């Protein structure tokens, strides 16, 4: 995936999290798991064969890169700061 595709996918994921009212919970969990970003990325890679053909496959692919967890964290925090 291209970096711009990754950003678009992460923005869509952040939008879905906000739409369901889970921003605070997701931000808390992402902050708690910050030291485990690499392990979280490996978990996303592990799940990919089980979610092939599902919309979650795209999110798992993007989140298989540790820096994208950081980007998602910032997207959610920026939204909370704007409110």
Long-range contacts (C-beta under 8 A, 24 or more apart in sequence): 1-61, 1-62, 6-62, 6-65, 6-68, 6-71, 7-71, 9-58, 9-59, 9-62, 10-62, 10-68, 10-71, 10-72, 10-75, 11-75, 13-59, 13-62, 13-72, 14-72, 14-75, 14-76, 14-79, 17-76, 18-76, 18-79, 23-76, 23-79, 23-80, 24-80, 26-76, 27-73, 27-76, 27-77, 27-80, 30-69, 30-72, 30-73, 30-76, 31-73, 33-69, 34-69, 34-73, 37-66, 37-69, 37-70, 38-66, 40-66, 40-69, 41-65, 41-66, 41-68, 41-69
